Amino acid sequence: MKKKTAALLGTAALGTTLGLLAYAVSSPARVANTFANLMDKNDRKRLATMSPPPGITKVTDIAYIDDGNPYHLLDVYYPEGTAEPLPALIDIHGGGLIYGDKELNRYYGMYLAGLGYTVVMPSYPLAPPALFEEQVRDCIAVYRWAAEHAADYFMDMDNFFVTGDSAGAHLAAYTALVQLTPELQALYNVEPAPVTIRALGLVSGMFETKTGAIKHLRELFYGKDYENSEIYKNMDYVRVPGLEALPPCYLVTSAEDGLHTATLEFAAILQKRGVEYELLDWPKLPGGKLPHVFSILFPTQEESVVTSAEMTGFFQKHSTQRIEN
C-alpha cells in the first residue's frame, strides 16, 4: 500500500489533488508550491528505493543553454561500449509544468538506454515564473542541442524520437506541432530545430490545461491576462493548427490513471484529424499496480517492461533502420 500511495502522490498526481488544493488556497502560486512540495517528498522516497542498472554510461549536467540556469541542464545515457550511432530519444519529464527536473526520470532514462538508445534527459524551467511558451522554446532548444552534438554522444539523428509523461507528454506533442507549423513558430517566436521527429511516445498525457482541476493554474502557465493570450487560445488540440502533420503517436494510459480520460479524448482527436497512433490502455489490475505514469515511476515492473517494449517497437516501425532491443 505504501508503494501505491507514493506512486499516486509522486511525479504527476494532478487532477484530484490540484483541485483540492485550489479550493484550500486562493493563490495559484501557493497551489503550485504546495503541490510541488508534496510531490517532492514522495518522489524522494520512491527514488531512494531504486538502483541504477549496470552497463549504462552517464554524462550529466550538460548545459543546452549556457546561461547558468540549473534548469537548462541535461543528462545523456547510452550503453557502455557504444561505438556507433544509436537512435536518439529525448525524454521530457512530467510534474504538471510546475514541478520536477531531469532527476525524476533518471532510472527510466537508463532503462530506455539499455534498450539500445542514446537517451537525452533535460530539465526545463518551471511555472512560476516560466510560462508555457518559454518551456516550449526550451524543449526545442534541447532538440537543437541534440542535432548539434549528435556526433559527440552517438546519436543517429535519422532516427530521432521524443517521449514524455503527463505534462511532459503535453510538451512533447506541442513542441512537435511547433516544429512543423509556421503559424505556431511565429506565435512562439522560435525557429524549428533541424530535426525530424519520427514518432512520439506519450504516457498519461496532460493534454488539457483549459478545463478540469488544472484550470486553476492557467495564469501560471499563460500569464495573468491569459484569456487574451493567443497562445492560450491555441491550446485546444481540437482546433490547433497543423495537428494533421503530427508524427505517429504511441499513447499509454491505464484504468487507474488520473488522466485516463484525457488520453482517450486525445486519441479520439488524433483519429478525427487523421494522425497515426496506437493506444495501450491497461485495465485495472489487483493491488493498484498501474497508477498515473506507472511505467516511468517503476520502469522494471512487469507491466512497465511490456509498455516500454511495445512503445519502442512502435518506434522501430517508424525508424529508417532496425533497432536492436
DRENROZA-101349 format. One record per atom (N, C-alpha, C): residue in one letter; x, y, z. Coordinates in steps of 0.2 Angstrom, whole numbers, padded with zeros to 4 digits, always signed. Example, Ala and Ser with C-alpha at 12.3 -4.5 7.8 and 13.67 -1.06 7.14 Angstrom:
<recs>
A+0066-0028+0039
A+0062-0022+0039
A+0066-0016+0039
S+0064-0011+0035
S+0068-0005+0036
S+0064+0000+0039
</recs>
This chain:
<recs>
M+0004-0006+0000
M+0000+0000+0000
M+0004+0006+0000
K+0010+0006+0004
K+0014+0012+0004
K+0017+0014-0003
K+0019+0008-0007
K+0021+0009-0014
K+0016+0013-0018
K+0010+0010-0018
K+0005+0013-0022
K+0004+0021-0020
T+0004+0022-0013
T+0002+0029-0011
T+0008+0034-0014
A+0014+0031-0013
A+0020+0035-0016
A+0019+0037-0023
A+0017+0032-0027
A+0016+0032-0034
A+0011+0038-0036
L+0005+0037-0032
L-0001+0041-0034
L+0001+0048-0032
L+0005+0050-0027
L+0007+0056-0025
L+0013+0059-0028
G+0016+0055-0032
G+0023+0057-0035
G+0023+0061-0040
T+0026+0059-0046
T+0028+0064-0051
T+0022+0068-0054
A+0016+0064-0055
A+0011+0068-0058
A+0004+0067-0055
A+0003+0067-0049
A-0003+0066-0046
A-0007+0073-0047
L-0010+0074-0052
L-0013+0080-0054
L-0020+0081-0052
G-0025+0078-0056
G-0032+0080-0055
G-0035+0082-0049
T-0036+0076-0045
T-0040+0077-0038
T-0036+0081-0034
T-0029+0080-0033
T-0025+0084-0028
T-0025+0091-0030
L-0024+0093-0036
L-0024+0100-0038
L-0031+0103-0036
G-0036+0100-0038
G-0042+0103-0036
G-0044+0104-0029
L-0042+0099-0025
L-0042+0101-0018
L-0038+0106-0015
L-0032+0107-0018
L-0028+0112-0016
L-0030+0119-0018
A-0033+0119-0024
A-0036+0125-0027
A-0042+0128-0022
Y-0046+0123-0020
Y-0051+0126-0015
Y-0048+0128-0008
A-0042+0125-0006
A-0039+0126+0000
A-0036+0133+0000
V-0033+0135-0005
V-0029+0142-0005
V-0032+0146-0011
S-0031+0152-0011
S-0033+0156-0016
S-0028+0158-0021
S-0022+0157-0020
S-0017+0159-0024
S-0014+0154-0029
P-0014+0154-0035
P-0012+0149-0040
P-0005+0147-0038
A-0001+0152-0036
A+0006+0151-0035
A+0007+0147-0028
R+0003+0148-0024
R+0003+0144-0017
R+0001+0137-0019
V-0004+0136-0023
V-0006+0129-0025
V+0000+0126-0028
A+0003+0129-0033
A+0009+0126-0036
A+0014+0124-0031
N+0016+0128-0026
N+0021+0127-0022
N+0019+0122-0017
T+0013+0121-0015
T+0011+0116-0010
T+0011+0109-0013
F+0009+0109-0020
F+0008+0103-0023
F+0016+0101-0025
A+0020+0105-0027
A+0027+0103-0028
A+0030+0100-0022
N+0029+0103-0016
N+0032+0101-0010
N+0030+0094-0009
L+0023+0092-0010
L+0020+0086-0009
L+0023+0081-0013
M+0024+0082-0020
M+0027+0078-0025
M+0034+0077-0023
D+0038+0082-0021
D+0045+0081-0020
D+0046+0076-0014
K+0042+0076-0009
K+0043+0072-0003
K+0042+0065-0005
N+0037+0063-0009
N+0035+0057-0011
N+0040+0054-0017
D+0042+0058-0021
D+0047+0056-0026
D+0054+0054-0023
R+0056+0058-0018
R+0062+0057-0014
R+0062+0050-0011
K+0056+0048-0008
K+0055+0041-0006
K+0056+0036-0011
R+0052+0037-0017
R+0052+0032-0022
R+0059+0031-0025
L+0063+0037-0026
L+0070+0036-0029
L+0075+0033-0025
A+0074+0034-0018
A+0078+0031-0013
A+0078+0023-0013
T+0072+0020-0016
T+0072+0013-0016
T+0075+0010-0022
M+0077+0014-0027
M+0079+0012-0033
M+0087+0012-0034
S+0089+0008-0039
S+0096+0007-0040
S+0097+0008-0048
P+0103+0011-0050
P+0104+0011-0057
P+0105+0005-0060
P+0103+0003-0066
P+0105-0003-0070
P+0112-0003-0072
P+0115-0009-0072
P+0123-0009-0074
P+0123-0008-0082
G+0129-0006-0084
G+0131-0006-0091
G+0128+0000-0095
I+0127+0006-0091
I+0125+0012-0094
I+0130+0018-0093
T+0132+0021-0098
T+0136+0027-0097
T+0132+0033-0096
K+0134+0037-0091
K+0130+0043-0089
K+0134+0049-0090
V+0132+0054-0094
V+0136+0060-0094
V+0131+0065-0092
T+0132+0069-0086
T+0127+0073-0083
T+0129+0080-0083
D+0123+0084-0082
D+0124+0091-0081
D+0127+0095-0087
I+0125+0094-0093
I+0127+0097-0099
I+0122+0103-0100
A+0125+0109-0101
A+0121+0115-0102
A+0119+0115-0110
Y+0112+0115-0111
Y+0110+0115-0118
Y+0108+0123-0119
I+0108+0127-0114
I+0108+0134-0115
I+0113+0136-0109
D+0118+0139-0111
D+0124+0141-0107
D+0123+0148-0104
D+0118+0148-0099
D+0116+0154-0095
D+0117+0153-0088
G+0119+0147-0085
G+0120+0146-0078
G+0113+0144-0075
N+0108+0143-0078
N+0102+0141-0075
N+0102+0134-0074
P+0101+0131-0068
P+0101+0124-0067
P+0096+0120-0071
Y+0091+0124-0073
Y+0085+0121-0077
Y+0087+0120-0084
H+0092+0123-0086
H+0095+0122-0093
H+0100+0117-0094
L+0100+0112-0090
L+0105+0106-0090
L+0101+0100-0092
L+0105+0095-0095
L+0103+0089-0097
L+0108+0084-0096
D+0105+0077-0095
D+0110+0071-0095
D+0109+0067-0101
V+0114+0063-0102
V+0114+0059-0108
V+0116+0052-0106
Y+0112+0047-0108
Y+0113+0040-0106
Y+0114+0036-0112
Y+0119+0031-0113
Y+0119+0026-0118
Y+0123+0020-0115
P+0122+0014-0119
P+0125+0008-0116
P+0133+0009-0116
E+0136+0006-0111
E+0143+0006-0111
E+0146+0002-0117
G+0151+0004-0120
G+0154+0001-0125
G+0152+0003-0132
T+0147+0008-0132
T+0144+0011-0138
T+0149+0014-0143
A+0149+0012-0149
A+0154+0014-0154
A+0151+0017-0160
E+0145+0015-0161
E+0141+0018-0167
E+0135+0022-0165
P+0133+0026-0169
P+0127+0030-0168
P+0121+0025-0166
L+0117+0027-0161
L+0111+0024-0159
L+0105+0029-0160
P+0099+0026-0161
P+0093+0030-0161
P+0093+0035-0155
A+0091+0041-0157
A+0091+0046-0152
A+0084+0047-0149
L+0084+0048-0142
L+0077+0048-0139
L+0078+0054-0134
I+0073+0059-0134
I+0073+0064-0129
I+0067+0062-0125
D+0068+0062-0118
D+0063+0061-0113
D+0061+0067-0109
I+0055+0069-0109
I+0053+0076-0106
I+0049+0074-0100
H+0051+0076-0094
H+0048+0073-0088
H+0042+0077-0086
G+0037+0074-0082
G+0031+0077-0080
G+0032+0081-0074
G+0026+0083-0071
G+0026+0087-0065
G+0021+0093-0065
G+0016+0092-0070
G+0011+0097-0070
G+0014+0104-0073
L+0020+0104-0076
L+0023+0111-0078
L+0026+0115-0072
I+0025+0112-0066
I+0026+0117-0060
I+0031+0113-0056
Y+0033+0107-0057
Y+0037+0103-0053
Y+0042+0099-0056
G+0048+0097-0053
G+0052+0092-0056
G+0058+0094-0060
D+0063+0090-0061
D+0068+0091-0066
D+0070+0084-0069
K+0076+0084-0072
K+0078+0078-0075
K+0079+0072-0071
E+0081+0073-0064
E+0082+0068-0060
E+0076+0063-0059
L+0070+0066-0060
L+0064+0062-0058
L+0064+0056-0063
N+0066+0056-0069
N+0065+0051-0073
N+0072+0047-0075
R+0077+0048-0070
R+0084+0046-0072
R+0084+0038-0073
Y+0080+0034-0069
Y+0080+0027-0069
Y+0076+0025-0075
Y+0071+0028-0077
Y+0068+0027-0083
Y+0072+0028-0089
G+0076+0034-0089
G+0080+0035-0095
G+0086+0030-0096
M+0088+0028-0090
M+0094+0022-0090
M+0091+0016-0093
Y+0084+0014-0091
Y+0081+0008-0093
Y+0080+0009-0101
L+0078+0014-0104
L+0077+0015-0111
L+0084+0015-0114
A+0089+0018-0111
A+0096+0017-0114
A+0098+0010-0115
G+0096+0006-0110
G+0098-0001-0110
G+0094-0005-0116
L+0089-0002-0119
L+0085-0005-0125
L+0089-0003-0131
G+0094+0001-0131
G+0098+0002-0137
G+0097+0009-0140
Y+0096+0014-0135
Y+0095+0021-0137
Y+0101+0025-0134
T+0102+0031-0137
T+0105+0037-0133
T+0099+0041-0131
V+0099+0042-0124
V+0093+0045-0121
V+0095+0052-0118
V+0092+0057-0120
V+0093+0064-0118
V+0088+0066-0113
M+0090+0067-0107
M+0085+0069-0101
M+0086+0076-0099
P+0082+0081-0102
P+0083+0088-0100
P+0078+0090-0094
S+0081+0095-0090
S+0077+0099-0086
S+0074+0105-0090
Y+0069+0108-0087
Y+0066+0114-0091
Y+0064+0119-0085
P+0064+0125-0086
P+0062+0130-0081
P+0054+0129-0080
L+0052+0130-0073
L+0045+0128-0071
L+0041+0134-0070
A+0035+0133-0070
A+0030+0138-0068
A+0028+0138-0061
P+0028+0144-0058
P+0031+0150-0060
P+0038+0150-0058
P+0042+0155-0062
P+0040+0160-0066
P+0039+0159-0073
A+0042+0153-0075
A+0042+0152-0083
A+0035+0151-0085
L+0033+0153-0091
L+0027+0152-0094
L+0028+0146-0099
F+0022+0144-0101
F+0022+0138-0106
F+0026+0139-0112
E+0025+0146-0115
E+0029+0147-0121
E+0036+0147-0120
E+0039+0148-0114
E+0046+0148-0113
E+0048+0140-0112
Q+0044+0136-0109
Q+0045+0129-0109
Q+0045+0126-0116
V+0041+0128-0120
V+0041+0125-0127
V+0048+0127-0130
R+0050+0134-0130
R+0056+0136-0133
R+0062+0132-0130
D+0062+0131-0124
D+0067+0127-0121
D+0068+0120-0123
C+0062+0117-0124
C+0062+0110-0127
C+0065+0110-0134
I+0063+0115-0138
I+0065+0115-0145
I+0073+0116-0144
A+0075+0120-0139
A+0082+0121-0139
A+0086+0115-0137
V+0083+0110-0133
V+0085+0103-0132
V+0086+0100-0139
Y+0081+0100-0143
Y+0081+0097-0150
Y+0087+0099-0154
R+0088+0106-0153
R+0093+0109-0157
R+0100+0107-0154
W+0101+0107-0148
W+0107+0104-0145
W+0108+0097-0147
A+0103+0093-0147
A+0105+0086-0150
A+0107+0086-0157
A+0104+0090-0161
A+0107+0090-0168
A+0114+0092-0168
E+0116+0097-0164
E+0122+0100-0165
E+0128+0095-0161
H+0126+0091-0157
H+0130+0087-0153
H+0129+0079-0154
A+0126+0078-0160
A+0124+0071-0161
A+0131+0066-0161
A+0136+0069-0165
A+0142+0065-0165
A+0146+0064-0159
D+0145+0068-0154
D+0148+0068-0148
D+0145+0063-0143
Y+0139+0061-0144
Y+0135+0056-0140
Y+0132+0051-0143
F+0134+0049-0149
F+0132+0043-0153
F+0125+0043-0154
M+0122+0049-0157
M+0115+0050-0159
M+0114+0049-0166
D+0110+0045-0168
D+0108+0044-0175
D+0102+0048-0176
M+0103+0054-0179
M+0098+0059-0180
M+0093+0057-0186
D+0094+0052-0189
D+0089+0050-0194
D+0084+0046-0190
N+0085+0044-0184
N+0081+0040-0180
N+0080+0044-0173
F+0076+0049-0174
F+0075+0054-0168
F+0068+0053-0165
F+0067+0052-0159
F+0061+0051-0156
F+0060+0055-0149
V+0054+0057-0148
V+0053+0061-0141
V+0048+0057-0137
T+0049+0056-0131
T+0044+0054-0126
T+0043+0059-0121
G+0037+0058-0117
G+0036+0062-0112
G+0030+0059-0108
D+0030+0061-0101
D+0025+0058-0097
D+0021+0064-0094
S+0014+0064-0093
S+0010+0069-0090
S+0011+0075-0094
A+0013+0081-0090
A+0015+0087-0093
A+0020+0086-0098
G+0025+0082-0097
G+0030+0081-0102
G+0027+0078-0109
A+0022+0074-0108
A+0019+0072-0114
A+0015+0077-0118
H+0012+0082-0114
H+0009+0088-0117
H+0015+0092-0121
L+0020+0093-0117
L+0026+0097-0121
L+0029+0093-0127
A+0029+0087-0126
A+0032+0083-0132
A+0027+0084-0138
A+0021+0083-0137
A+0016+0084-0143
A+0016+0091-0145
Y+0016+0096-0141
Y+0015+0103-0143
Y+0021+0105-0146
T+0027+0103-0144
T+0033+0105-0147
T+0034+0102-0154
A+0032+0096-0155
A+0032+0093-0161
A+0027+0097-0166
L+0022+0099-0164
L+0017+0104-0168
L+0021+0110-0170
V+0024+0113-0165
V+0028+0119-0166
V+0033+0118-0171
Q+0037+0113-0171
Q+0042+0111-0176
Q+0039+0111-0183
L+0033+0109-0184
L+0030+0108-0190
L+0026+0114-0193
T+0024+0118-0189
T+0019+0123-0191
T+0021+0130-0190
P+0022+0134-0196
P+0025+0140-0196
P+0020+0145-0192
E+0014+0144-0192
E+0009+0149-0188
E+0011+0148-0181
L+0012+0142-0178
L+0014+0142-0171
L+0021+0144-0170
Q+0026+0143-0175
Q+0033+0146-0174
Q+0033+0153-0173
A+0029+0157-0177
A+0028+0164-0176
A+0025+0166-0170
L+0020+0162-0168
L+0017+0164-0161
L+0021+0163-0155
Y+0026+0157-0156
Y+0030+0156-0150
Y+0037+0159-0151
N+0038+0163-0157
N+0044+0167-0158
N+0050+0162-0158
V+0050+0156-0162
V+0055+0151-0161
V+0056+0149-0168
E+0062+0147-0170
E+0064+0144-0176
E+0064+0136-0174
P+0062+0132-0179
P+0062+0125-0178
P+0069+0122-0178
A+0070+0117-0173
A+0077+0114-0173
A+0077+0110-0179
P+0084+0109-0182
P+0085+0105-0188
P+0084+0097-0186
V+0078+0095-0184
V+0077+0088-0183
V+0071+0086-0186
T+0070+0079-0187
T+0064+0076-0189
T+0062+0071-0184
I+0056+0072-0180
I+0054+0068-0175
I+0050+0062-0179
R+0053+0056-0178
R+0050+0050-0182
R+0043+0048-0178
A+0043+0048-0172
A+0037+0046-0168
A+0037+0049-0161
L+0032+0049-0158
L+0031+0051-0151
L+0029+0046-0146
G+0031+0046-0140
G+0029+0041-0135
G+0026+0045-0129
L+0019+0045-0129
L+0016+0050-0124
L+0012+0046-0119
V+0015+0046-0113
V+0012+0042-0107
V+0008+0047-0102
S+0002+0045-0102
S-0003+0048-0097
S-0003+0056-0098
G-0004+0058-0104
G-0003+0065-0106
G-0008+0070-0102
M-0005+0075-0100
M-0009+0081-0098
M-0011+0085-0103
F-0015+0083-0108
F-0016+0086-0114
F-0021+0092-0114
E-0024+0093-0108
E-0029+0098-0107
E-0028+0103-0101
T-0027+0109-0102
T-0025+0114-0097
T-0030+0119-0096
K-0035+0119-0100
K-0040+0124-0100
K-0047+0122-0096
T-0047+0116-0094
T-0053+0114-0091
T-0051+0109-0085
G-0055+0107-0081
G-0054+0102-0075
G-0050+0106-0070
A-0047+0102-0065
A-0043+0105-0060
A-0037+0109-0062
I-0034+0107-0067
I-0028+0111-0069
I-0029+0118-0071
K-0036+0119-0073
K-0038+0126-0075
K-0036+0131-0070
H-0036+0129-0063
H-0034+0134-0058
H-0027+0137-0058
L-0023+0134-0063
L-0016+0136-0063
L-0015+0140-0070
R-0020+0141-0074
R-0019+0144-0080
R-0015+0150-0080
E-0016+0155-0076
E-0012+0161-0076
E-0005+0160-0075
L-0003+0154-0071
L+0004+0152-0070
L+0007+0150-0077
F+0003+0147-0081
F+0006+0144-0087
F+0006+0149-0093
Y+0001+0154-0093
Y+0000+0158-0099
Y+0000+0165-0097
G+0001+0167-0091
G+0001+0174-0089
G-0006+0176-0086
K-0006+0182-0082
K-0012+0184-0079
K-0018+0186-0084
D-0016+0188-0089
D-0021+0190-0094
D-0021+0185-0100
Y-0022+0178-0097
Y-0021+0173-0101
Y-0027+0172-0106
E-0033+0175-0104
E-0039+0175-0108
E-0038+0178-0115
N-0034+0183-0115
N-0032+0187-0121
N-0026+0185-0124
S-0023+0179-0122
S-0017+0177-0125
S-0018+0173-0131
E-0015+0174-0136
E-0015+0170-0142
E-0013+0163-0141
I-0008+0162-0137
I-0005+0156-0135
I-0011+0152-0132
Y-0014+0155-0127
Y-0019+0151-0123
Y-0025+0149-0128
K-0027+0154-0132
K-0032+0152-0137
K-0030+0146-0142
N-0024+0145-0142
N-0022+0139-0147
N-0020+0133-0143
M-0022+0132-0137
M-0021+0126-0133
M-0026+0121-0133
D-0031+0122-0137
D-0036+0117-0138
D-0034+0112-0144
Y-0032+0106-0143
Y-0030+0101-0148
Y-0035+0100-0153
V-0042+0101-0152
V-0047+0100-0157
V-0046+0105-0162
R-0044+0111-0161
R-0043+0117-0166
R-0036+0119-0168
V-0031+0117-0164
V-0024+0119-0165
V-0022+0118-0172
P-0019+0123-0175
P-0017+0122-0182
P-0011+0117-0183
G-0011+0113-0188
G-0006+0109-0190
G-0006+0102-0187
L-0011+0100-0183
L-0011+0094-0180
L-0011+0088-0185
E-0014+0088-0191
E-0013+0083-0195
E-0006+0081-0197
A-0001+0085-0196
A+0006+0083-0198
A+0009+0081-0192
L+0006+0080-0186
L+0009+0077-0180
L+0012+0070-0182
P+0018+0069-0179
P+0021+0062-0180
P+0017+0057-0177
P+0018+0050-0180
P+0014+0045-0177
P+0015+0045-0169
C+0010+0043-0165
C+0010+0044-0158
C+0008+0037-0155
Y+0012+0035-0150
Y+0011+0029-0146
Y+0008+0032-0139
L+0002+0030-0137
L-0001+0033-0131
L-0002+0027-0126
V-0001+0029-0120
V-0001+0025-0114
V-0005+0028-0109
T-0010+0023-0106
T-0014+0025-0100
T-0016+0019-0097
S-0020+0020-0092
S-0022+0014-0088
S-0029+0016-0084
A-0033+0011-0082
A-0039+0012-0079
A-0038+0016-0072
E-0032+0016-0069
E-0031+0019-0063
E-0027+0026-0064
D-0026+0028-0070
D-0023+0034-0072
D-0027+0040-0071
G-0025+0045-0067
G-0029+0050-0065
G-0031+0054-0071
L-0027+0054-0077
L-0028+0057-0083
L-0030+0052-0089
H-0033+0047-0086
H-0036+0042-0091
H-0040+0045-0097
T-0045+0048-0095
T-0050+0051-0099
T-0046+0056-0104
A-0041+0060-0102
A-0038+0064-0106
A-0034+0061-0112
T-0031+0055-0110
T-0028+0051-0116
T-0033+0049-0121
L-0039+0046-0118
L-0044+0043-0123
L-0047+0049-0127
E-0048+0055-0124
E-0050+0060-0128
E-0045+0063-0133
F-0039+0063-0132
F-0033+0064-0136
F-0033+0059-0142
A-0034+0053-0140
A-0034+0048-0146
A-0040+0049-0150
A-0045+0051-0148
A-0051+0052-0152
A-0050+0058-0157
I-0046+0063-0154
I-0044+0069-0158
I-0040+0067-0164
L-0035+0063-0162
L-0030+0061-0167
L-0034+0057-0173
Q-0038+0053-0170
Q-0042+0049-0175
Q-0046+0053-0180
K-0049+0058-0177
K-0053+0063-0181
K-0049+0067-0186
R-0043+0069-0184
R-0038+0073-0188
R-0034+0069-0193
G-0034+0062-0192
G-0031+0058-0197
G-0023+0057-0195
V-0022+0057-0188
V-0015+0056-0186
V-0014+0049-0184
E-0009+0046-0187
E-0007+0039-0185
E-0006+0038-0177
Y-0009+0033-0174
Y-0007+0032-0167
Y-0009+0025-0165
E-0006+0023-0160
E-0008+0017-0156
E-0009+0018-0149
L-0014+0015-0146
L-0016+0016-0139
L-0015+0010-0135
L-0011+0010-0130
L-0011+0005-0125
L-0014+0007-0118
D-0020+0004-0117
D-0025+0006-0112
D-0025+0000-0107
W-0021+0000-0102
W-0021-0005-0097
W-0027-0005-0093
P-0030-0011-0092
P-0036-0012-0087
P-0034-0012-0080
K-0039-0011-0075
K-0037-0011-0068
K-0035-0018-0066
L-0029-0018-0062
L-0027-0024-0060
L-0027-0025-0052
P-0027-0030-0049
P-0027-0031-0042
P-0021-0028-0039
G-0022-0024-0034
G-0016-0021-0030
G-0014-0014-0032
G-0018-0011-0036
G-0017-0004-0038
G-0010-0003-0041
K-0008-0008-0046
K-0001-0008-0049
K+0000-0003-0054
L-0005+0000-0057
L-0004+0004-0063
L-0007+0011-0062
P-0004+0015-0058
P-0007+0022-0057
P-0004+0026-0063
H-0005+0033-0062
H-0003+0038-0067
H+0005+0037-0068
V+0007+0037-0074
V+0014+0036-0076
V+0018+0030-0073
F+0014+0025-0072
F+0017+0019-0068
F+0024+0017-0072
S+0024+0017-0079
S+0029+0014-0082
S+0036+0019-0082
I+0035+0025-0080
I+0040+0029-0078
I+0042+0029-0071
L+0038+0028-0066
L+0039+0028-0059
L+0043+0021-0058
F+0041+0016-0061
F+0043+0009-0059
F+0045+0006-0065
P+0050+0008-0069
P+0052+0005-0076
P+0053-0002-0076
T+0055-0006-0071
T+0056-0013-0071
T+0050-0017-0069
Q+0045-0014-0067
Q+0039-0018-0065
Q+0036-0022-0072
E+0034-0027-0071
E+0032-0032-0076
E+0028-0028-0082
E+0023-0024-0080
E+0018-0021-0084
E+0022-0015-0088
S+0027-0012-0084
S+0031-0007-0087
S+0035-0009-0092
V+0038-0015-0091
V+0043-0018-0096
V+0039-0019-0102
V+0033-0022-0102
V+0029-0023-0108
V+0027-0017-0111
T+0025-0011-0107
T+0024-0005-0110
T+0030-0002-0114
S+0036-0002-0111
S+0041+0001-0114
S+0043-0003-0121
A+0043-0010-0120
A+0044-0014-0126
A+0039-0013-0132
E+0033-0012-0130
E+0028-0010-0136
E+0029-0003-0138
M+0031+0002-0134
M+0032+0008-0136
M+0038+0009-0141
T+0044+0005-0139
T+0050+0005-0143
T+0049+0001-0149
G+0044-0004-0149
G+0043-0007-0155
G+0039-0003-0160
F+0035+0001-0158
F+0032+0006-0162
F+0037+0011-0165
F+0042+0013-0161
F+0047+0017-0164
F+0051+0013-0169
Q+0052+0007-0168
Q+0056+0003-0173
Q+0052+0003-0180
K+0045+0003-0179
K+0041+0003-0186
K+0042+0009-0189
H+0044+0015-0186
H+0044+0021-0189
H+0052+0023-0190
S+0056+0019-0189
S+0063+0021-0190
S+0066+0019-0197
T+0071+0022-0198
T+0074+0021-0205
T+0079+0015-0205
Q+0080+0011-0199
Q+0084+0005-0199
Q+0082+0001-0193
R+0083-0005-0193
R+0081-0009-0187
R+0085-0007-0181
I+0081-0007-0176
I+0084-0005-0169
I+0084-0012-0165
E+0090-0013-0163
E+0091-0019-0159
E+0089-0018-0152
N+0084-0021-0149
N+0082-0020-0142
N+0085-0026-0138
</recs>
